[in-house]
Amino acid sequence: SMNIKGSIIAEGTSPDVDNVIFTLSLVAGGSPVNMSTTDKEVVIGYKDADQFVNDLTWNIDWIVSKQTPADDLLEEGELAELTVDLSGLTTRLGANTAFNLEIKPPKGAVLNLNRTTPAAIQPVMDLN
């Protein structure tokens, strides 16, 4: 299983949110997770009151890795920053909207991120 480390950040161009960015780590004693964007073992879904999309595009940047260069496995002690692209949603994510991201690894628990966008869309927003 994985968990979130730190803040969940949204990037926006008024009136819409373009990306959601967060950092993942393994839970203590968790099995490594293949984070390859080409193998597509981790699927990220989106839902709000108007829509459900089960396979969003996302990118990964390794913040802390045990290997140089980083391999595709998220292992204990590593941190991976994911950027989830929301620009392709049928109904764009706007202000004052509750939404949910589901990070679904091939094994282990689904990680749910429930957030609401702020009243005004800014270039960078911390989603509490």
N, C-alpha and C positions, 0 to 999 in steps of 0.2 A: 504494500500500500504506500501511497505517497501523501505528502501534506504540503501546505503552503507555508513558505517562509517569507515574512515581511508583508508589505502592502500589495494591494491589487490596484494597478494603475490603468486608467483609460486615457487614450489619446483621441482627441476630437478636432473636427473642423465644423464649426457651428453651421447647421443645427444638429449634426450627427456625430456619434462615436465611431471612430475608424478601427481602433485596435484596443484589446485588453491585454495587459502585460502583468505577469506574475512569476514568482520563483518557486520551483518545486524541489523537494528533497524526498528521500525515502524515510519512512518511519523507522525507528530503531529496530534492528533485526529483520527488516524487510528484504525481500528478494529483489535483485536487480531488474529494472524495467527497460526494455528496448525502446528508446525514444527516437528511432530513425524516422525521418519524415518520408522516406521512400518506402519502407516496409509497412507503414501505416498500421502498426500494432496498437498504438494509442490513438483513440478516436475522441475528438472533442465535439460535443453537441451543445446546441443553444436552444433555449426556449424562452418565450415571453407570452403575454396574453394573446398575441396575434399569430405566432408562428413557432414551428419546431424545425430545426435543421440539425441533422445527425452527423454531419461530417464537415466541419469547418476547416479551412486552411490555417495552418500554424507553422511557425518557425521556432527554432531553438538556438540559444546562445549559451555556451557553457561558462558559468561564473566561476565554479570550482570544479576541477576535474583531476582524477588521479593519473591520467595519461596525457602525454603531449605528443601529437595532437590528441584531442578528446575522441574517445570511441563513442558509440551510440548508446551505451548502457548507462542508465542512471543508477549509481551504486551508492552504498553507504558513505557519507561524508562528502558527497558531491552536490552541487547546486546547479540547476538548469533554469534559465530564464526563457519562458515561452511567450511568444507574441501571437495572439489569436486575431486573425483578420475578420472583422465584422462588416467590411465594406460591401460584401456580396449578398447581404441579407435582403429578402424581398421587401420587407418593411424595415427601414433603417432604424437603429437604436437611437432614440432621441432623449430629450430632457425628461426628468421625473418618471422614468420607466423602470419597473422591476423586471429583472431578467435572471436567468440561471445558466451557468456553464457547467457541463458535466464532463469531467476528464475520466475517460474509461480505458484503463489498462487491460491487456489481455487476461491477466489474472489479478485477483485482489479486489479491494473495494473501489467503488466509483467515488470520485471526489467531486462534491457539489459545491459550487460557488454561487451563492445567492446574493445579489447586490441590487441597488437602485441607483440610477444615474442622478446627478445633482440637477438643480433647477435651471442652471445655465451650463451649456457645453463650452468647456475651455480647451486649449491645446493640450494641457496635462491636468488630470484630475485623480485624486486619491479616492477610491471607492471604499467607503467604510462599511 
